[in-house]
Amino acid sequence: MPAAGSEGDEGPAGEQAGPGAPKLCGYLQKLSGKGPLRGFRSRWFVFDPRRCYLYYFKGPQEALPLGHIDIASACFSYHQPEAAAAAGDEAAAFEVHGPGGAVAVLKAATRQDMTYWLQELQQKRWEYCNNLDAAKRDSRTSPTPSDFSKGLVAKDNPDTSILSQNASAERARNILAVETSPTDLVGEQAASQPAPVQPSAINFSLKQWSTELKNSMSSLRKGNNENRKSVFYTSEEWELLDPTPKDLEDSMALEEKRKHLAEGNRGLTSSAFPFDFGRIPQKTRRPLKDMIGSSRNRNSSDSSPTEWYSGNGNKLVSELQLKYQSQQEELEKLKKDLLSQKELVRLLQQTVRSSQYDKYFASRLCEGVPKDKLELLHQKDDQILGLNNQLEKLNLEKDSLQQEVKNLKCKVGELNEQLGMLMETIQAKDEVIMKLSRQLSECEDNSSSPSGSVNPPVATCINKELQELDRLKDSLQGYKTQNKFLNKEILELSALRRSAEAREREWQAKYTSLEAKLCQIESKYLILLQEVKTPVCSEEQSPAREVITQLLEDALKAETSEQPEQAFFKPHLVSEYDIYGFQTVPEDDEEEKLVAKSRALDLRSLSLSENREISTGVKWENYLASTMNREMMRCAELKNLIRSGIPHEHRSKVWKWCVNLHVKKFKDSAAPEYFQTLLQSALEKQNPASKQIELDLLRTLPNNKHYSSPTSEGIQKLRNVLLAFSWRNPDIGYCQGLNRLVAIALLYLEQEDAFWCLVTIVEVFMPRDYYTKTLLGSQVDQRVFKDLMSEKLPRLHAHFEQYKVDYTLITFNWFLVVFVDSVVSDILFKIWDSFLYEGPKVIFRFALAFFKCKEEEILKLQDSMSIFKYLRYFTRTVVDARKLTGIAFGDLNPFPLRQIRNRRTYHLEKVRLELNELEAIREDFLRERETCVEKRDLISDDEEDS
């Protein structure tokens, strides 16, 4: 039975785990059920490093988990083999004690697999709980930094600063660690293996058989047992019994008698067992041994554990077998009778059908049907009946062949089981022969020695004591291993408890500091309100002015990393940079600082006052838990989740999946190391786009710390992606706007994934000529957007037409760079979430949603200058992403993509005609300039640029 997934020293929850680290997964048996049905059931277990949950499924292919075990707040224990056997437990079973007294009993295939599971679960708990000790922790994010596995955001995540771990505790853990390795049937490859058979199901299916066996045992206990002594030998799961010399002589005599019973017990002719063990699966041998052990305890102390196998027991088993065979023969006879009756019914039906056909054709003949046609119909009917008969015969032959194949497979399985039992029996007999040979040689040596002979019972006693000594040594080693494990468990739990207490004290101090700060602010505001209500002095000397000045200074203080201890105990709600690396408060304009700080506080207030973010995070966790055993795929549930926004910790994974979904055909046809080959070619050869790329690198996102200086990590990655794309697509090369698309993608994706993201946007989503020199596709989309504005927002469109405001001058950049540098960062990434999944239709939705959100404010403006000025910055005043998303995907419906495509086609023809007219005017101008001397000094814009 596969037990655990190989994970190494650093798994997915580890701080240095790579993106391709294997999962901790495999088969375990879980104790479940109530009453008589309580027993171990095979389940597929998968560890989730994000929440430190151990999910269990019915099988590897199941999507929804049956439940989970919280490993972060659990402790582990297991029993030694002797104690487990005394308690009725299996040797490879262990317990997971959760909060509230909940205990989950799990069982692995072997003790080696059990030890591996315990070590890995301890390691995951240790890593997860230590990561909880971060100084700053947002409650909506995952505590595992490994979730930020890609992009520039992963390199500088302000919400996950891991404290240094206790070095002494680490050394002690390493000393107490038990060296173990998983078996071959572990990890993700175990999913291809069949689920192990459940012993509880076997016990339940053999309930009636075990009852009859116990009844036969009770009848055998009566009478003299001396004449029924025998011995049997097995390997591994059965005991090797040491018979006395008298028992050996009796067994040799009984061996001849058992040869007569071999005819009724085929497959066990060389075995000392009186009934067919070859038909009993190997997994039922241990329960059978337990039944034999219970019978042995009820017998007298000097009786052999196998006395009930001979005498009346042999006769009873033979009678049962004969009865079973007779019932099988009777069943086969009844089946044959049933088939013959079915064949008779079928023939009668055909006779009735043919007589009906004859009657019908006879009646038609009387009506004047030509004779030749009637004969032709009779021939066709005969052919149809013959083909039907042949088809039925073939079906019967097929069924018989299938049944024969099934029977042959069953026989092969039985033969394999019998072969295994025979091999075990032969091995056990070989061991006994070797043991007797050794005893015989010892006796001969003792008899030839001058000191006299050693009593055989004394030698047997010595051998038993040596075996007992070996057993005690094994038990000692097991107790040592258990002791090391329990000491390590106690050490880890103590360290984790101290960390939790320290974390609680820190949060208590932070709470007290925040409460004191709140009291101070309330006091200042009360003073300010009192002074404003009843001024007592002139405006120049008013204390209210000082209070206002002090409040403004406090509000403009940003959170910095220069004093981390003060930042922890007196935290500000707004930091210098947001989680994406964008600067929250500008450095120059004081008035703009206050506006930006107010906007950031509004965003923070929305996230704290609503429970929607938490509920969305829970939905995402549940969905990702359902994808533990399968890949993500397009569905309505995923679409709604992405529209509500991808959580920060999962965005890298989902973006990469979306990109791969759209460019799969390009990737499949590309050569290995395609991106590296393009980049190498662009660096080594002359690239006409490289000069313009270098000029635009530092102008891409100057307000983002990942692209603010030439030494920033994002600059080099941005250069590589743009150069590789320019080499792939020489018709476009480089266009201003591509740099911003790549910069946003690099925040959550690595270089190669960001390259394919750009391919998705330019070559899959957007129409042709969208980023070429003419920007033909971009111009077409602006005309389509005007049509949608007149349809969806007629009042606002009429208002713009009245004051002759060309709003496409503003929206053109929205479409070209997908709202980069036009909206607040939180809304920007929610737009990109839906854009990468659904495509360019999302841009039209959100562009209309921004105008609808601020429609009333725009309608109040009554001159073109104020309208145009408001349009330049109004998108940054929208901070409620929930309201904006509701408008984009709710209020604007229906929004068919077919309509957008049709309008694109219509406007594309018009724009091409206009461009052709402009080209004709340009050619006329050039010819006129050549012929007219006065116009030779005039040059066009293109000539001036060149």
Summary of the structure (lengths in Angstrom):
residues: 946
radius of gyration: 41.9
end to end distance: 73.1
largest distance: 141.4
contacts: 2646
relative contact order: 0.06
helix: 64%
strand: 5%
